[in-house]
Amino acid sequence: MTSSTQSLYAGHRFPPELISYTVWLYFRFPLSLRMVEEMLALRGIEVSHETIRQWGHKFGQEFANIIRRRLPRPGDKWHLDEVVLKIVGKKHYLWRAVDQHGVALDILVQSRRDRKAAKRLLRKLLKRQCCAPRVMITDKLGSYAAAKKEIMPGVEHRQHKGLNNRAENSHQPTRRRERQMKRFKSARHAQRFLSAHDQINNLFLLPRHLMPATEYRAERTRAFQAWHDVCGITQSA
């Protein structure tokens, strides 16, 4: 365990293995805080749901940032889409970008879906990815074309609802979490949670339907090892 990782866990009475396992449970599966608390209690581990919430808040984004830095360069096709979130009775829009392999590139929660909002998403993507895509695929919302014209004029833009299933399907885990959490409490809450949620799930994005069981299990084992490396945990032989 590195000194930076040691400092991350400093002051916690529970071991890093337990903290990382709890954070993995919470972000990887559509479980509530109290469900995770009950799963730990079954193993004789008494941790309150408030402690789990604090662990998710502190460690979730830290782990997500490490995963983002370690993942291979994304594909050259970006699929962009937005979906409505109801937060405290008001409409917000979750903007998400994924590549052609389904890897989540970034998300942005905004109160509008106009040209200004689309420009903000594109700027954030370019800053994070450090390069423009070869192709940008969206639905027929005019905000995308207007923003692309200013931010990425040389990028090919395909606007067709049928071509954008990759981005639309990427919203499904968010919908499951939204129902489990009884909606997000604020735009900031949604942004913070989903930023960590998407990156942690990128680590376990395995095309199970395209590989035999033996290969899938081997890839899953490698994903688990990568997660332990992210958390700074050395697995015993």
N, C-alpha and C positions, 0 to 999 in steps of 0.2 A: 504494500500500500504506500503510495507516494505521500510526501509531506502535505501537499495541497489537499489530497483526499482525506488525510488524517484530520486536518483542520476543519474540513467540511462536517465530519462526524463528531468533532470535539464538543463536549458538554452533554452528549446524549448517553443516558444510562443503558440503553439497549444497543446490542452489537450491530455493526454495519450490515451483516448478513440479513438480520431481521428487518431492518429499516428498508433496505433495497428490495427485499421480497414483498413487503407491504406496499411500497410505492409501485412496484411492478403489478401487483394485483389490482390496485385501484385504477391505474391508467390503462392497463391492458384489457380489462374486462368491464362490461357494464354493471359494476357493483356500486352500491351506495357505501358511504362511510360506515354505517352500522352493519352492513353485510360483511365488510372486511373485518370489522371488530369481532363479529361472531365467529368468523372462520379462524381467527387467531385464538379466540377463547377456547375453541374446540381442541386446540393443541396445547392448552394450558397457559397461553400467553395473555396476560391482562393488559390490554392497551385500549384507551378510550378512543371513541370516534373523533374527538377533538384533537387528540395527539396525531391521529392518522391524517386529519385535515392539515395540520401544521407541517407534517412530514411531506405531504404532497405539494404544499405551497413552497417549501424550502428546497426540497430535493428534485421535484419534478422538472422544473425548468433547467436546473443545473445539469441533470442527466441528459435532457433533450438537447442542450447546447453542445455537449460532448458528442452525442450521436450525430448531430448535424455536421460537425467538423470531420467526423470519421467516415461518413457515408461516401461512396464513390460519386463522381460527378454525375448529375442528373442527365436524363435524356435531352435531346434537342427539340422535342415537341412539348409545348406547354399547353395543357388544357385548363381553361379558366371558367369558373362558374360561381354564381352567388345564390344563396338560399336565404329565405326569410327566417329570422329568429324573433320570437315574441319575448321581450324582456320587460317585466313590470308593466305589462299592458301596452308597450310601445313597440313598433316595428323597427328591427335592426336587420342588417344584411351581413351574412357571413360570406366573405369572398375567399375562395380557395383556389390554389393552383397546384396541379399535379403534373408529372411527366407522363410519357406514354406507357411507362411500366407501373403506374399507379402510385409512385412515390410522392408523398405530400411535400411540396416545396415550401409553401408558406400559407398562412391564413391572416385575414384582417377583418375585424368586426367594425362596421361603420353604420351610421344612421341613415345614409343615403346610398343610392346606386346610380349616380350621375357621372358625368365625365370626370369631375374632380376626384370622386371616390375611386374610379378606375385608374386614374393617373397615379394616385397614391399607392395603389396596389402594385402597379408596374414598377414604380420607383423602388419600392421595398424589395421586390423580387430581383431587380437588377443589382441592387446593393448587396443582397445576400448571395446571389449566384455568381456575381462578378462577370457575367457574360449574358448576351441576349440569345434567345432560342432561334432555331432555324425556322420553325413554324409555330404560330400561335392559333389555337383552336378555341372558339367560343360559340355561344348561342347567338341569336340575332339581336341581342341588346345593343343599341347604338352607342352606348357609352364606351364599349370596348374599342370600336373602330376609331372614335374620336380621340381617345387616349393614346392608342397605338400610333396614330398619325403624328402625334407630338413627341412621344417618348421613344418609340422604336419604329421609325418610318421605313426601314429597310427589311423588316421582318415580314414574311408571308403570313397573311391572316385568312383563315378559313372560318366562315360563319355558317354553321349548319347544326341544328339541334341534334340530328342523328349521329353526327361525328363526335359529339361531346359527352357520350355516355360515361367515359372514364372519369370525368370530373363530377358528373351527377351522381355516380355510384359512390364516390368518395365521401358524400355527405351522409351515407347511411349509418356509419358508426356514430356520427355526431347526433343524429336523431335518436339513436338508442340511448346514448348518454343523457341527452336532454330530457327524455322521458323518465329515466331512472333518477335524475337529480331534481325532478319536478321543476324544470326550466332553470335557466341561468339567472343569477340574482342581479347581475349588472353586465354592461358591455365589457367592463374591465375583467370581471370574473370569467366571462366566456373567452375573452382573448387570452388570458393567462392559462386557463385550463386547457384549451384546445391547442395552444402553441406547444405545450408539453405532450399532450395526448397524441397528436399526429406524429411527432418525431419518434416517440417511444414505439409507436406501432409500426413505423417504417422499418425498425430493426427486425421485426417479426413478419414482414411482408413476404410470405413464401407462397409461390404459385402451386399450391398443393395438388390442384387438378391436372397439372402438367408434368408431374414427376411420380415415379413409383414410390411405394411406401418406404423402402430402404433408403432411397435418396432423400426423401422428405425428412425422415428421422435424423439423418446425418446433418442436413441443413438446419434443422431445428436445434440440434445439439450445438452447432456452431453459433447460432443466434443466441442461445443461452450463455455460451462462453463470452460472446461479445458483450452481452448485458453485464456479466460479472466484471469484465474489464472496464466497462463504463463506470461501474459503481466502485471500482478499485478493490474488488474482492478477489483474493487468491483461493482458487478451489483446490482442496486436497485431493490427491490421487486415490 
